Amino acid sequence: MVAEILKKSFDQYYEAPIKVWKKFASLCLLVEFKKDEVVKESNTTAKYGYFLLEGSVGLFVWKENNPICTDLFLEYNFFADDASLFSGKPSPIEIISLEKTKMLRMSKANIDELQKTPMGSLLFFEGEKKTNLEKQNQQIDSMTLTAEERYNNLMKKKPELLQRVSQKHIASYLGITPQSLSRIRKKSQ
């Protein structure tokens, strides 16, 4: 069943045979986290990549004792502190479960093993390509769109985030204050 979920989630980028996803799933461990539990601490080296089966997580950096949300993920998404995972060095990224979560966790050693196979290498390349494109678009939007435009884009692309993630994290992700988000939401209704 997990292999089918992985396949279905990734088929939009590249359709790999189910046996590839069975191998992928066999290299993972099912883990669960409570709401607001730290998945990866800031200023540590990432040891795992994840696939979210249930719940939501956020990636944060700290500035003056305030968390700044750099990314948000819901079910059926891969996520990690990529910079740390692939460099082997600590990073300021902290990963926190925003709801009760279930996820697949793959060790760095198993990621390396999978990447040595032709299909694994291709899948990681396609995944990184997707992630890089999304991050670049997010950066462009943050520099060229108004806060209201960024909020409206989020409503169109990921309306479930607005239902499930706290206002303070949504505001941080959009680069605005919670008060500004409240005004924008009232204006949009």
N, C-alpha and C positions, 0 to 999 in steps of 0.2 A: 504494500500500500504506500509506504514512504517513497519508494522508487517511482511510483506513478505520479505522486505529488511533485516530486523533483522534476520529472520529465515534462509534465504539463506546465509547470512554472517557467521552464527554460525553453520550451519549444518555440516560443515567439522570437527567440534569438537564434537558435540553432536546434534542429531536430536530430537528436542523438538517439540511438536504439536504447530500448529499455534495459538491456544488459549493462550498459554503461552506468545507468542510474542505480542499478542494483549494486554494482561494484562501489559506486560513490557512497551509497547508504551503508554498505558494510564497513566502510572506513570511519563512520561517524558514531557518536555516542549520543543518546537522547538525554537532554538535561532540562531541568526546570528551574525557574527563578520566580521569586515572589515580586509583587509590585514594589518598585523603588529599590530593588536589590542591584548591587553593582556586579556587572558581568565581567568588566575589565577595568581595573583601577588606572587613574591617570599617572603618568610618569613611570609606567612599568612597560615591559616588553610583552607584546601580544604573543600568545602561544597557540591561538585557535582562530579558525574561521567558523562562521555560523550560517545556518539556514533556519529561518523563523517559521515554525509550524503554527503557533498560536500566540496571540498577544502583540505587543508593540515594544520597541526599544528606541532609545535615542543615543546619539553620539554627542558628547559635550566636551568643551574645554572650559577651564576656569579662568576668570579674569576678576581680580579684586574680590574674591570670595563669592562671585556670582557665576552660575553655570551659563554658558552660551551654547545653544543647541546648533550643531553643524549639520545634523542629518536625523531623519526620522524614518523608521521602517515598520511596516505591518507584515502580516502573514505572507508567506511564500516569497520571501526575499532573502538573498544572500547578503551578509554584512560582516565586517571585521574592522579592526583598526589596521587598514591595509599598509599604511606607511611603516608602522612598527612591525607588522607580521612579515613583510617582505624585506625589510632592512635588517631585522634582528636587533633593533635599537629601541629604547623606550620612547614613548611619545606622550604628549599632554592629553591625548584623547581618553575620555572615560566613557564606558558604555554602561547604560543603566536600563533595566527593564521598567517600562512605564505602566505595564499591566502584568498580571500573572502570565508567564510565558512558558512555552515548550519550544525547544529548538534542537536541531542537530548540531553537534559540535565536532569539528574535525581538527585534529592536531596539525601543527606545522609539518611534522614528519610525514603524516599521511597526505597532506596537501602536496608536499614535494614528491612523494611516491606517485600520486595521481598525475602530476604534471609531467612526469617522465614518459607517460604513455602518449601516443599520438592523439587519441581522442581527448584525454584529459588536458593536454596542452591546448588543444583547440577550444575546449569548453572554457578554460580559464581565460584564454585570449578573448573570446566572445564576451564573457562576463565582464572583464576589465574594460573592454571597449564600450559596453553599455554604461558601466559605472562612470567612466571618464566623460562620456558625452553628457550624462545627466548632471554631473558636477559642474562641467563647463557651462551648461545652460543655466544652472542655478546661479553661478557667479555672474554671468552676463545679466540675468534678471535682477540680481541684487544691486547691480551698478547702473542699470538703465531704466528700471521700472519704478513707479511710485509704490509706496507701501500698500495702497489700495489695489493697485494692479497685481502685485505679488499675492495678496490675499485672494483676489478673484481667481487668479490662476490656480492657486492651491485648492480653492473650492471646486473648480472644474476638474482638475487632475486627480485629486485625492480627497474627496469630501469626507471620507470616513475618518481621516486624521482629525478633522475638526470636531467630530463627534466623540472621539476616544482619547485624545491627548489633551492635557491640561492647557488652559489659556496661556499660562506663563511660558510653557515650552513652545507653543505655536508662535507666540509673539517673538520669542528669542530666535526661533528658526527663521522668521520673516525679517529679523533685524529691527524690530520695533519694541516699544514698551507695551506692557499689558493694557495700559490706559488707551494708547493709540489703537490697539487691536479692538478694544471695546467700542470705541467711536466708529471705527471702520465697519464693524459688524452691525452696529445699530443703523448706520447709513445704508448698508447693503440689504437690510430687511424690508 
